[in-house]
Amino acid sequence: MTDELALARKGERILERRRDSLVFVLLDLLDRWTELRRETDEAFRDAAELHVWGAEREGEIALRALSEARSSHTELIVSETKLVGLTVPFFLSTSARRSLDGRGYGVLGTSALDDELVGSYESVVEDVVRLAEMRAVLLRLLAEVRRLRLRVNYLTQRLIPELEVKKRYIRRYLDEREQEEHFRQFRTKQRNERRDAERRRAERQENERRRAERQEDGSAETRRTDDSDRD
């Protein structure tokens, strides 16, 4: 029971350190995600303003044609990596940014505003991919922190108290058994001492009886000898 209690307390300390380290990483990543979210919101607002401006100048149909002119799109591969010993998602993606030749439309018939609008949306797409990756990592860290918190709470509030109660019960039981054993040995010692005292008393009485018999026998022999001398 002592070994089990020591093991439970050791596991509690290890889980608490693990939980605290993950919380530190989680808070740091949350700050970075919040900052990136703010930057992405600003970039999206800038792109939306450019979109409105471009729609007013060139029309929505022309802008839609720009978006459909691209022949390739950003590819996303979800993999896994290790972060402080924890398996977390890892996003691999091709760059959303393209050169003028890779955007699918020619220089003629477009303006600098079109290039700036496309570039702003490409930047937003890359930021969104990073946000999605960081959010997935945050969710994984949060789930692990919750799991560790439940395990620590189980050890702290249930398992360790139960083991301590069992340990106290066993200790009390062993103490009672030890007291009973001491009392039993004391009683046994008393019985043995009484038995020895009775045996010694019986031996002493037997010796006294034999001594008395020898004395009587000696007295009777003396009387017989005296009687013979008188005759």
C-alpha positions as CSV (number, residue, x, y, z in Angstrom):
1,M,0.0,0.0,0.0
2,T,2.9,2.4,0.8
3,D,4.4,1.7,-2.6
4,E,1.1,2.3,-4.4
5,L,0.6,5.6,-2.5
6,A,4.2,6.7,-3.4
7,L,3.6,5.7,-7.0
8,A,0.3,7.7,-7.1
9,R,2.0,10.8,-5.7
10,K,4.9,10.5,-8.1
11,G,2.4,10.2,-11.0
12,E,0.5,13.2,-9.7
13,R,3.7,15.3,-9.7
14,I,4.7,14.1,-13.2
15,L,1.2,14.8,-14.6
16,E,1.1,18.2,-13.0
17,R,4.5,19.2,-14.5
18,R,3.3,17.9,-17.9
19,R,0.1,19.8,-17.6
20,D,1.8,23.0,-16.6
21,S,4.3,22.8,-19.5
22,L,1.4,22.3,-22.0
23,V,-0.5,25.2,-20.5
24,F,2.6,27.4,-21.0
25,V,2.9,26.3,-24.6
26,L,-0.9,26.7,-25.1
27,L,-0.9,30.3,-23.8
28,D,2.1,31.3,-25.9
29,L,0.5,29.8,-29.0
30,L,-2.9,31.4,-28.2
31,D,-1.2,34.8,-28.1
32,R,0.4,34.2,-31.5
33,W,-2.9,32.9,-32.9
34,T,-4.7,36.0,-31.6
35,E,-2.1,38.3,-33.2
36,L,-2.3,36.4,-36.5
37,R,-6.1,36.5,-36.4
38,R,-5.9,40.3,-35.9
39,E,-3.5,40.7,-38.9
40,T,-5.6,38.4,-41.0
41,D,-8.8,40.4,-40.2
42,E,-7.0,43.6,-41.2
43,A,-5.7,42.0,-44.4
44,F,-9.2,40.7,-45.3
45,R,-10.7,44.2,-44.7
46,D,-8.0,45.7,-47.0
47,A,-8.8,43.1,-49.6
48,A,-12.5,43.6,-49.3
49,E,-12.0,47.4,-49.8
50,L,-9.9,46.7,-52.9
51,H,-12.6,44.4,-54.1
52,V,-15.3,47.0,-53.7
53,W,-13.1,49.6,-55.4
54,G,-12.3,47.2,-58.3
55,A,-16.0,46.2,-58.7
56,E,-16.9,49.9,-59.0
57,R,-14.2,50.5,-61.6
58,E,-14.2,47.3,-63.6
59,G,-17.4,45.5,-62.6
60,E,-18.0,42.3,-60.7
61,I,-18.0,40.2,-63.9
62,A,-14.4,41.3,-64.7
63,L,-13.3,40.4,-61.2
64,R,-14.9,37.0,-61.3
65,A,-13.1,36.4,-64.6
66,L,-9.8,37.2,-62.8
67,S,-10.5,34.6,-60.1
68,E,-11.4,31.9,-62.7
69,A,-8.4,32.6,-64.8
70,R,-6.0,30.8,-62.4
71,S,-5.3,27.3,-63.6
72,S,-3.7,26.0,-60.3
73,H,-4.9,26.2,-56.8
74,T,-3.3,26.0,-53.4
75,E,-2.9,22.4,-52.3
76,L,-3.1,21.5,-48.6
77,I,-1.7,18.3,-47.1
78,V,-2.5,17.5,-43.4
79,S,0.3,15.7,-41.6
80,E,1.5,15.3,-38.0
81,T,4.5,16.4,-36.0
82,K,5.6,16.5,-32.4
83,L,5.3,19.4,-30.1
84,V,6.7,19.0,-26.6
85,G,6.2,15.2,-27.0
86,L,2.6,15.6,-28.2
87,T,1.4,14.6,-31.7
88,V,-0.2,17.7,-33.3
89,P,-1.5,18.5,-36.8
90,F,0.9,20.0,-39.3
91,F,-0.3,21.6,-42.5
92,L,1.8,21.4,-45.7
93,S,0.6,23.7,-48.5
94,T,1.8,25.1,-51.7
95,S,2.3,28.9,-51.7
96,A,-0.8,30.8,-52.6
97,R,1.2,33.7,-54.0
98,R,1.9,33.5,-57.7
99,S,3.9,35.6,-60.1
100,L,2.1,37.5,-62.8
101,D,2.6,34.7,-65.2
102,G,1.1,32.1,-62.8
103,R,-2.1,34.0,-62.1
104,G,-3.6,33.0,-65.5
105,Y,-4.4,36.4,-66.9
106,G,-2.4,38.6,-69.2
107,V,-1.0,42.0,-68.6
108,L,-3.2,43.5,-71.3
109,G,-6.7,44.2,-70.2
110,T,-5.8,44.3,-66.5
111,S,-4.6,47.1,-64.2
112,A,-2.4,47.5,-61.2
113,L,-5.5,47.5,-59.1
114,D,-6.2,44.0,-60.3
115,D,-2.7,42.8,-59.4
116,E,-3.0,44.4,-56.0
117,L,-6.4,42.8,-55.4
118,V,-5.2,39.3,-56.4
119,G,-2.1,39.7,-54.2
120,S,-4.1,40.8,-51.2
121,Y,-6.4,37.7,-51.5
122,E,-3.4,35.4,-51.9
123,S,-2.0,36.9,-48.7
124,V,-5.3,36.3,-46.9
125,V,-5.4,32.7,-48.1
126,E,-1.9,32.0,-46.7
127,D,-2.8,33.6,-43.4
128,V,-6.0,31.5,-43.2
129,V,-4.0,28.3,-43.7
130,R,-1.7,29.3,-40.9
131,L,-4.7,30.2,-38.7
132,A,-6.3,26.8,-39.4
133,E,-3.1,25.0,-38.5
134,M,-2.6,26.9,-35.3
135,R,-6.3,26.4,-34.4
136,A,-5.9,22.7,-34.9
137,V,-2.8,22.6,-32.7
138,L,-4.6,24.7,-30.0
139,L,-7.5,22.3,-30.0
140,R,-5.2,19.4,-29.6
141,L,-3.3,21.0,-26.8
142,L,-6.5,22.0,-25.1
143,A,-7.8,18.5,-25.3
144,E,-4.6,17.1,-23.8
145,V,-4.6,19.7,-21.0
146,R,-8.2,18.8,-20.1
147,R,-7.3,15.1,-20.1
148,L,-4.3,15.7,-17.8
149,R,-6.4,17.9,-15.6
150,L,-9.0,15.1,-15.2
151,R,-6.2,12.6,-14.4
152,V,-4.6,14.9,-11.9
153,N,-8.0,15.6,-10.3
154,Y,-8.7,11.9,-10.1
155,L,-5.4,11.2,-8.4
156,T,-5.6,14.2,-6.1
157,Q,-9.3,14.0,-5.1
158,R,-10.0,10.3,-5.3
159,L,-7.2,7.8,-5.7
160,I,-4.7,9.3,-3.3
161,P,-7.3,10.0,-0.5
162,E,-8.6,6.4,-0.9
163,L,-5.1,5.0,-0.6
164,E,-4.4,7.2,2.4
165,V,-7.6,5.9,4.1
166,K,-6.6,2.3,3.3
167,K,-3.1,2.9,4.6
168,R,-4.4,4.4,7.9
169,Y,-6.8,1.4,8.2
170,I,-4.0,-1.1,7.6
171,R,-1.7,0.7,10.0
172,R,-4.5,0.8,12.7
173,Y,-5.2,-2.9,12.0
174,L,-1.5,-3.8,12.3
175,D,-1.2,-1.7,15.5
176,E,-4.2,-3.6,17.0
177,R,-2.7,-6.9,16.0
178,E,0.6,-5.9,17.5
179,Q,-1.1,-4.9,20.8
180,E,-3.1,-8.2,20.8
181,E,0.1,-10.1,20.2
182,H,1.9,-8.3,23.0
183,F,-1.1,-9.0,25.3
184,R,-1.1,-12.6,24.2
185,Q,2.6,-13.0,24.9
186,F,2.1,-11.2,28.3
187,R,-0.7,-13.6,29.2
188,T,1.4,-16.6,28.1
189,K,4.3,-15.4,30.1
190,Q,2.1,-15.0,33.2
191,R,0.6,-18.6,32.7
192,N,4.1,-20.0,32.3
193,E,5.3,-18.1,35.4
194,R,2.3,-19.4,37.4
195,R,2.9,-22.9,36.1
196,D,6.6,-22.7,37.0
197,A,5.7,-21.3,40.5
198,E,3.2,-24.2,41.1
199,R,5.7,-26.7,39.9
200,R,8.4,-25.3,42.2
201,R,5.9,-25.2,45.1
202,A,4.9,-28.8,44.4
203,E,8.5,-29.9,44.3
204,R,9.3,-28.1,47.5
205,Q,6.3,-29.7,49.2
206,E,7.4,-33.1,47.9
207,N,10.9,-32.6,49.2
208,E,9.5,-31.5,52.6
209,R,7.3,-34.6,52.7
210,R,10.2,-36.9,51.8
211,R,12.4,-35.2,54.4
212,A,9.6,-35.7,57.0
213,E,9.3,-39.3,56.1
214,R,13.0,-39.9,56.4
215,Q,13.0,-38.2,59.8
216,E,10.1,-40.4,61.0
217,D,11.8,-43.5,59.6
218,G,15.0,-42.5,61.5
219,S,13.1,-41.9,64.7
220,A,11.4,-45.3,64.5
221,E,14.7,-47.1,63.8
222,T,16.2,-45.3,66.9
223,R,13.3,-46.5,69.1
224,R,13.7,-50.1,67.9
225,T,17.4,-50.0,68.6
226,D,16.7,-48.7,72.2
227,D,14.1,-51.4,72.8
228,S,16.6,-54.1,71.7
229,D,19.3,-52.7,74.1
230,R,17.0,-52.8,77.0
231,D,16.0,-56.4,76.4
